Amino acid sequence: MKRKPDILWILVLIFSLGVVTTGYTQGMWESNDSASSMPVSHSQLSEG
């Protein structure tokens, strides 16, 4: 009976990691979209 809680914790960890990764990738996609809409400002800041 000791393995059931371990399996539940593993499922919780996998689910939480999935939620974190999806949220992180969505944030990256949104930042990439905003950066692609204004590429000149980023390039000028990096060169200056």
Backbone as numpy.savetxt, mean C-alpha at the origin, in Angstrom:
# Nx Ny Nz CAx CAy CAz Cx Cy Cz
-6.41 -29.22 20.26 -7.24 -28.01 20.26 -6.39 -26.75 20.26
-5.09 -26.93 20.37 -4.22 -25.75 20.43 -3.96 -25.17 19.05
-4.14 -25.96 17.99 -3.83 -25.47 16.65 -4.90 -24.53 16.10
-6.13 -24.67 16.55 -7.19 -23.82 15.99 -6.92 -22.33 16.22
-6.59 -21.90 17.43 -6.27 -20.47 17.61 -5.08 -20.03 16.76
-4.09 -20.90 16.58 -2.95 -20.55 15.74 -3.39 -20.31 14.31
-4.27 -21.17 13.80 -4.77 -21.01 12.43 -5.57 -19.71 12.33
-6.36 -19.40 13.36 -7.14 -18.16 13.35 -6.21 -16.95 13.33
-5.15 -16.98 14.14 -4.20 -15.86 14.16 -3.51 -15.71 12.81
-3.17 -16.85 12.17 -2.53 -16.79 10.85 -3.48 -16.18 9.83
-4.76 -16.58 9.88 -5.74 -16.00 8.95 -5.90 -14.51 9.21
-5.90 -14.11 10.47 -6.02 -12.68 10.80 -4.82 -11.91 10.27
-3.63 -12.47 10.45 -2.42 -11.80 9.96 -2.45 -11.66 8.44
-2.84 -12.74 7.75 -2.89 -12.69 6.28 -3.91 -11.66 5.82
-5.08 -11.64 6.49 -6.12 -10.68 6.10 -5.66 -9.25 6.35
-5.02 -9.00 7.49 -4.56 -7.65 7.80 -3.46 -7.22 6.84
-2.56 -8.13 6.49 -1.52 -7.81 5.52 -2.13 -7.48 4.16
-3.15 -8.22 3.78 -3.83 -7.96 2.51 -4.47 -6.59 2.50
-5.12 -6.23 3.60 -5.76 -4.92 3.69 -4.71 -3.81 3.63
-3.61 -3.99 4.35 -2.55 -2.97 4.37 -1.93 -2.81 2.99
-1.64 -3.94 2.33 -1.01 -3.87 1.01 -1.94 -3.24 -0.02
-3.22 -3.58 0.02 -4.15 -2.98 -0.94 -4.28 -1.48 -0.68
-4.36 -1.08 0.57 -4.43 0.34 0.88 -3.17 1.07 0.45
-2.01 0.44 0.65 -0.74 1.05 0.26 -0.64 1.18 -1.26
-1.03 0.13 -1.99 -0.96 0.18 -3.45 -1.94 1.19 -4.01
-3.12 1.30 -3.40 -4.08 2.31 -3.86 -3.52 3.71 -3.63
-2.86 3.93 -2.51 -2.24 5.22 -2.25 -1.12 5.51 -3.25
-0.35 4.48 -3.60 0.70 4.66 -4.59 0.13 4.99 -5.95
-0.94 4.29 -6.35 -1.57 4.57 -7.64 -2.12 5.99 -7.66
-2.74 6.44 -6.56 -3.29 7.80 -6.52 -2.16 8.83 -6.59
-1.06 8.59 -5.90 0.06 9.53 -5.93 0.70 9.54 -7.32
0.76 8.38 -7.98 1.31 8.32 -9.33 0.41 9.08 -10.31
-0.91 8.98 -10.14 -1.83 9.70 -11.01 -1.68 11.20 -10.82
-1.56 11.66 -9.58 -1.41 13.09 -9.32 -0.05 13.57 -9.83
0.98 12.73 -9.73 2.30 13.11 -10.21 2.32 13.16 -11.73
1.61 12.25 -12.38 1.60 12.22 -13.84 0.82 13.42 -14.39
-0.12 13.94 -13.61 -0.89 15.10 -14.07 -0.04 16.37 -13.96
0.99 16.35 -13.08 1.87 17.51 -12.93 3.33 17.06 -12.94
3.85 16.58 -14.06 5.22 16.07 -14.08 6.27 17.17 -14.09
5.90 18.37 -14.55 6.89 19.44 -14.70 7.34 19.93 -13.32
6.40 20.09 -12.39 6.76 20.63 -11.07 7.73 19.70 -10.36
7.52 18.39 -10.47 8.42 17.45 -9.79 9.81 17.47 -10.42
9.88 17.56 -11.74 11.18 17.54 -12.41 11.95 18.84 -12.10
11.25 19.97 -12.03 11.92 21.23 -11.73 12.44 21.22 -10.30
11.66 20.66 -9.35 12.11 20.62 -7.97 13.34 19.73 -7.82
13.38 18.61 -8.53 14.51 17.70 -8.41 15.76 18.30 -9.05
15.59 19.06 -10.15 16.76 19.67 -10.81 17.26 20.88 -10.03
16.34 21.64 -9.46 16.72 22.86 -8.74 17.30 22.53 -7.42
